Amino acid sequence: MKGYIHIYTGNGKGKTTAALGLAIRAAGAGLQVLFAQFIKGRLYSELKALSRFSDQITVEQFGQPHFIHGKPSVPDIEAARCGFEKVKSSMLSGRFDMIIIDEGNVAVTCSLISKQDLLDLIAMKPENLELVITGRGALPEIIDKADLVTEMKDIKHYYDKGVDARIGIEK
């Protein structure tokens, strides 16, 4: 089966959620999935749920247990670089049918990984691998390489009324 490149971007809610849905659907079809989270280093509810699929969905986090505000720290950069190399070797290993790079676009815009590194990774994607990249701010060059691009548009959000992220819904 031919694999395609998906981009889920935009300021609206749902980018990671869309990728999670794909991961679960792929596992249901017997496919092997790597769900690589960049920037995120905390325990989120989706990780607990995905642990139930651990025979088919491998989850790796390549971030610190805090959000990046401003310039990334050296440990932030090291975690992302290590993660990127792990994703690249996983992609070339042939073990996975789908690789999800969650917050990959943000990792580029925060200079945790370079735009060229992500473009090179896309270029070396095996023909049968499904590659999914999420995160706000997908660059035009990345979008140009994709086969499917969905932009989540923020029209209305309860955050604007002061509602914090809720366990089971946003975290």
Secondary structure, 3 states (H helix, E strand, C coil): CCCCEEEEECCCCCHHHHHHHHHHHHHHCCCCEEEEEECCCCCCHHHHHHHHHCCCEEEEEECCCCCCCCCCCHHHHHHHHHHHHHHHHHHHHCCCCEEEEECHHHHHHCCCCCHHHHHHHHHCCCCCCEEEEECCCCCHHHHHHCCEEEECCCCCCHHHHCCCCCCCCCC
